[in-house]
């Protein structure tokens, strides 16, 4: 099978491979970015091998929907978390593919994406029955997913450039993360006294560690070191329709972490472990043998959605200000900020992949805490001056 290279620009080359098909010579083309002709030669060899193996699909014939299926199969399902893949599939199936799936991959232009984003801002576009249009943040999620997929098409050398890079994503106004202030926390603790120990432990872990819901439900007793007063975060529990509850590695490498716990929480955990052991004896042979902190009545790992479901009912039952369970994680972050902990340390405790994530989420609170620190220093200075 013959192949040749045509230089089209400083670092742009067109690969040409011809083959005989049904007695006719057919040429296949691929435009690539390469640092040198030698590098382009290596890509030509790969191109020839792809055609010989029958794996080549002419980009001029491949639709966006067809490429999406390939991207899901060859990349997403093997590299991304199951819940992320599930969410991506929902976005694609609900809106992206019905609008863009029929377009030829190489024919997608920025104006197609702009028209699609504009359609998402039309009143009545929501599919949950609620009035209004999609939020800017939701539209941004659509843009980021499309951009990721088209970037893969560029990397796999199916298209020369990504049209999504030429489209400005929707601007999203930064919003303060929902959380409780000190008075609301006090009210919550007053209400929590009326709940059983299991739920008290759940809320206190969320509030004083900042763990994600899945990380809490993935905790096992072997992760608790009572002697050192630490908690190891090494796995997370999640739920997907059709798949049920499953255990996975935490969100990122930095999510695997060792946290020191306040003494009162360690004592609460000791009491809870004792209570769970007594319950296990009562259940007897029906106990399923799970080592999880939070289980069903017969010892099976608790449902990954249980904290959110219970906390929502708890909030309504005690007439507390609205807050979802994840809001306890945000509350934990603001508590650390108010105690003067540095952003880098807060980032590590929360398991963020980098400090920029922490700054993006809690920059407003960090600035407020810094301003308060400056005000307090001013008070110290004035007192010092007054003594002179």
C-alpha positions as a printed Julia matrix, in Angstrom:
388×3 Matrix{Float64}:
   0.0     0.0    0.0
   1.59    3.24  -1.18
   1.8     6.41   0.88
   3.22    9.9    0.46
   3.61   13.16   2.35
   2.76   16.64   1.15
   3.9    19.65   3.19
   1.07   22.2    3.4
   2.51   24.69   5.86
   5.35   25.22   8.31
   4.21   22.37  10.59
   1.3    21.03   8.57
   1.44   17.93   6.39
  -1.09   16.03   4.31
  -0.76   12.25   4.32
  -1.88   10.44   1.18
  -2.4     6.68   1.06
  -3.74    4.85  -1.98
  -5.16    1.35  -2.17
  -6.85   -0.81  -4.77
 -10.54   -1.41  -4.09
 -12.78   -3.3   -6.53
 -10.21   -2.78  -9.29
 -10.04    0.96  -8.68
  -7.36    3.04  -7.0
  -8.78    4.9   -4.0
  -6.88    7.67  -2.2
  -7.25    8.51   1.47
  -6.14   11.84   2.94
  -5.3    13.04   6.43
  -3.99   16.47   7.44
  -1.75   16.5   10.52
   0.35   18.82  12.63
   3.96   17.61  12.99
   7.24   19.17  14.1
   9.21   17.62  11.22
   8.92   15.5    8.11
  10.41   12.62  10.07
   7.6    12.82  12.61
   5.1    13.01   9.75
   6.61    9.8    8.32
   5.83    8.0   11.56
   2.24    9.19  11.38
   2.07    8.03   7.75
   3.1     4.51   8.85
   0.3     4.52  11.46
  -2.17    5.77   8.85
  -1.24    2.94   6.47
  -1.57    0.36   9.28
  -5.0     1.74  10.22
  -6.24    1.41   6.63
  -4.79   -2.09   6.22
  -6.52   -3.21   9.42
  -9.85   -1.92   8.12
 -10.15    0.57  11.0
 -10.08    3.73   8.91
 -13.27    5.74   8.53
 -13.26    8.53   5.99
 -13.89   11.77   7.97
 -15.93   13.1    5.05
 -18.45   10.33   5.69
 -18.35   10.16   9.49
 -21.03   12.06  11.38
 -20.58   13.71  14.75
 -22.93   11.11  16.28
 -20.78    8.26  14.9
 -17.63    9.81  16.31
 -19.29   10.37  19.68
 -20.02    6.64  19.92
 -16.39    5.87  19.11
 -15.18    8.41  21.67
 -17.41    6.92  24.35
 -16.27    3.38  23.6
 -12.56    3.98  22.99
 -11.92    6.67  25.57
 -14.65    7.75  27.98
 -15.78    4.35  29.24
 -12.21    3.24  30.0
 -10.74    6.51  31.32
 -13.55    8.38  33.06
 -15.54    7.63  36.21
 -18.78    5.71  35.58
 -20.89    8.52  36.99
 -19.16   11.04  34.71
 -19.8     8.84  31.67
 -23.44    8.45  32.71
 -23.85   12.23  33.01
 -22.13   12.8   29.64
 -24.41   10.29  27.93
 -27.45   12.06  29.37
 -26.28   15.43  28.02
 -25.46   13.95  24.63
 -28.69   12.0   24.23
 -31.0    14.74  25.5
 -29.79   17.7   23.48
 -26.39   17.53  21.8
 -26.9    14.63  19.39
 -30.46   15.56  18.37
 -29.12   18.99  17.38
 -25.64   18.22  16.03
 -25.4    14.47  15.58
 -26.37   14.48  11.88
 -23.57   16.87  10.89
 -20.48   15.49   9.19
 -17.6    15.67  11.67
 -15.35   17.67   9.38
 -18.17   20.04   8.41
 -18.93   21.32  11.92
 -18.3    25.05  12.12
 -18.4    27.6   14.97
 -21.75   28.92  13.75
 -23.33   25.47  14.29
 -22.26   25.58  17.94
 -23.38   29.19  18.39
 -26.82   28.34  17.01
 -27.03   25.34  19.33
 -26.1    27.37  22.43
 -28.63   30.03  21.43
 -31.34   27.35  21.23
 -30.58   26.34  24.82
 -31.45   29.86  25.97
 -34.98   29.74  24.61
 -37.85   29.69  27.09
 -39.4    26.23  27.43
 -36.23   24.3   26.52
 -36.1    22.62  29.95
 -37.1    18.97  30.06
 -37.81   18.78  33.79
 -41.18   20.49  33.48
 -39.97   23.68  35.15
 -40.43   27.0   33.36
 -37.55   29.02  31.96
 -34.4    28.37  29.96
 -31.21   26.53  30.79
 -28.77   28.26  33.11
 -25.49   29.63  31.79
 -23.67   27.04  33.9
 -25.6    24.18  32.28
 -24.9    25.57  28.8
 -21.22   25.8   29.76
 -21.3    22.09  30.68
 -22.62   21.36  27.15
 -19.86   23.47  25.61
 -17.09   21.82  27.63
 -18.26   18.34  26.67
 -18.48   19.21  22.96
 -15.06   20.85  23.17
 -13.56   17.76  24.81
 -14.98   15.45  22.14
 -13.83   17.63  19.25
 -10.37   17.93  20.82
 -10.2    14.15  20.72
 -11.12   14.24  17.02
  -8.18   16.59  16.44
  -5.8    14.41  18.47
  -6.93   11.35  16.56
  -6.26   13.33  13.38
  -9.77   13.14  12.01
 -10.14   16.92  11.75
  -7.39   19.56  11.48
  -8.77   21.9   14.15
 -11.44   22.2   16.81
 -14.27   24.62  15.9
 -15.28   24.84  19.58
 -12.0    26.64  20.28
 -13.26   29.49  18.13
 -16.43   29.9   20.17
 -16.47   31.89  23.4
 -18.1    29.76  26.08
 -21.04   31.24  27.99
 -19.98   33.47  30.85
 -21.07   32.16  34.22
 -21.43   34.51  37.14
 -19.5    33.31  40.14
 -21.81   32.54  43.02
 -21.17   31.99  46.67
 -21.28   28.32  47.59
 -24.39   27.47  49.66
 -23.42   26.94  53.29
 -24.49   27.62  56.86
 -23.19   30.43  59.02
 -22.37   29.97  62.71
 -25.92   30.62  63.93
 -27.39   28.18  61.41
 -24.83   25.57  62.41
 -25.85   26.05  66.03
 -29.51   25.52  65.12
 -28.6    22.4   63.18
 -26.73   20.95  66.14
 -29.69   21.66  68.41
 -31.9    19.68  66.03
 -29.27   16.97  65.65
 -29.48   16.17  69.38
 -32.9    14.64  68.66
 -31.5    12.24  66.05
 -29.87    8.87  66.64
 -26.1     8.46  66.88
 -25.69    7.18  63.31
 -27.04   10.42  61.88
 -25.09   12.56  64.33
 -21.89   10.86  63.18
 -22.83   11.33  59.53
 -23.33   15.09  59.87
 -20.26   15.61  62.04
 -18.01   13.74  59.63
 -19.32   15.83  56.75
 -18.96   19.08  58.68
 -15.56   18.5   60.29
 -13.79   16.73  57.42
 -15.39   18.23  54.31
 -15.57   14.79  52.69
 -17.68   14.31  49.59
 -20.83   12.22  49.98
 -19.36    9.27  48.06
 -16.17    9.38  50.14
 -18.19    9.23  53.36
 -20.18    6.24  52.14
 -16.95    4.51  51.1
 -15.41    4.74  54.59
 -14.6     1.5   56.38
 -13.6     0.97  59.99
 -10.08    0.01  58.93
  -9.75    3.59  57.63
 -10.13    4.95  61.17
  -6.96    4.99  63.29
  -8.15    5.59  66.84
  -4.61    5.68  68.21
  -3.38    8.36  65.8
  -6.73   10.16  65.58
  -6.77   10.02  61.78
  -9.08    9.04  58.95
  -7.86    7.59  55.64
  -9.81    8.48  52.49
  -9.07    5.85  49.82
 -12.33    5.01  48.03
 -15.79    6.31  47.23
 -19.23    4.74  46.89
 -21.54    5.71  44.04
 -24.85    4.71  42.54
 -25.97    4.51  38.91
 -29.36    3.37  37.57
 -29.03   -0.11  36.14
 -25.7    -0.66  37.88
 -26.63   -0.13  41.5
 -24.16    0.76  44.25
 -20.47    0.29  43.45
 -17.1     1.29  44.88
 -14.49    3.27  42.99
 -11.28    5.18  43.55
 -11.73    8.77  44.74
 -12.25   11.61  42.25
  -8.56   12.48  41.78
  -5.15   11.33  43.06
  -5.19   14.19  45.56
  -8.53   12.9   46.87
  -6.63   10.01  48.48
  -5.64   11.65  51.73
  -5.08   11.23  55.48
  -7.05   13.57  57.73
  -6.6    14.36  61.4
  -9.9    14.43  63.28
 -10.82   16.52  66.34
 -10.84   14.47  69.59
 -14.62   14.85  70.12
 -15.29   13.24  66.73
 -12.94   10.33  67.5
 -14.85    9.71  70.74
 -18.14    9.85  68.86
 -16.8     7.29  66.35
 -15.76    4.96  69.19
 -19.26    5.13  70.64
 -20.79    4.56  67.2
 -18.59    1.53  66.51
 -19.65    0.03  69.83
 -23.32    0.67  69.0
 -22.9    -0.9   65.55
 -21.2    -3.97  67.06
 -24.12   -4.44  69.46
 -26.58   -4.19  66.58
 -24.54   -6.72  64.63
 -24.88   -9.22  67.48
 -28.66   -8.75  67.48
 -28.87   -9.35  63.72
 -26.76  -12.5   64.03
 -26.43  -14.68  60.93
 -28.31  -12.15  58.81
 -25.35   -9.74  58.97
 -23.75   -9.42  55.53
 -20.22   -8.75  56.76
 -19.56   -5.22  55.46
 -16.87   -3.17  57.22
 -18.47    0.13  56.18
 -19.22    2.83  58.72
 -22.65    3.37  57.23
 -24.57    0.22  56.36
 -28.06   -1.07  55.89
 -29.73   -2.85  58.82
 -28.13   -6.16  57.78
 -24.6    -4.85  57.2
 -24.6    -4.24  53.45
 -22.93   -1.01  52.22
 -25.38    1.85  52.62
 -26.94    3.35  49.49
 -24.73    6.08  48.04
 -27.68    8.48  47.84
 -28.81    7.9   51.44
 -27.03   10.91  53.07
 -28.72   13.36  50.7
 -32.13   11.75  51.08
 -31.96   11.66  54.87
 -30.49   15.16  55.25
 -33.2    16.69  53.06
 -35.89   15.16  55.28
 -33.98   16.22  58.42
 -33.83   19.86  57.25
 -37.56   19.96  56.52
 -38.53   18.13  59.72
 -36.75   20.69  61.89
 -37.6    23.77  59.77
 -33.94   24.55  59.16
 -32.76   26.84  56.33
 -32.54   25.0   53.03
 -29.19   23.31  52.38
 -28.36   20.16  50.46
 -25.97   17.59  51.91
 -23.08   18.77  49.72
 -23.55   22.17  51.36
 -21.99   20.67  54.51
 -18.74   20.3   52.53
 -18.91   23.98  51.61
 -19.69   24.83  55.23
 -16.62   22.86  56.31
 -14.48   24.91  53.93
 -15.79   28.24  55.2
 -15.28   27.14  58.81
 -11.6    26.43  58.02
 -11.28   29.79  56.26
 -12.77   31.59  59.25
 -10.25   29.85  61.5
  -7.43   31.34  59.44
  -6.23   28.14  57.74
  -4.24   28.82  54.57
  -5.84   28.09  51.2
  -3.18   25.47  50.4
  -4.02   23.51  53.55
  -7.76   23.82  52.92
  -7.23   22.53  49.37
  -5.36   19.49  50.67
  -7.96   18.69  53.32
 -10.81   18.91  50.79
  -8.94   16.75  48.29
  -8.91   19.32  45.49
  -6.63   18.52  42.54
  -5.02   21.98  42.82
  -5.31   25.17  44.81
  -6.95   26.96  41.87
 -10.08   24.87  42.42
 -10.2    26.03  46.03
  -9.66   29.65  45.07
 -12.34   29.46  42.38
 -14.91   28.01  44.79
 -14.06   29.93  47.94
 -12.14   33.0   46.77
 -14.9    35.3   48.04
 -14.77   33.81  51.53
 -10.97   33.9   51.56
 -11.01   37.59  50.65
 -13.58   38.3   53.37
 -11.51   36.42  55.94
  -8.38   38.3   54.84
 -10.2    41.63  55.19
 -11.32   40.63  58.68
  -7.73   39.73  59.54
  -6.6    43.19  58.38
  -9.31   44.83  60.51
  -8.19   42.87  63.55
  -4.57   43.87  62.95
  -5.73   47.49  62.77
  -7.4    47.06  66.18
  -4.16   45.61  67.61
  -2.21   48.53  66.19
  -4.62   51.1   67.64
  -4.42   49.45  71.07
  -0.61   49.49  70.89
  -0.57   53.15  69.9
  -2.96   53.98  72.71
  -0.52   52.56  75.26
   2.37   54.7   74.06
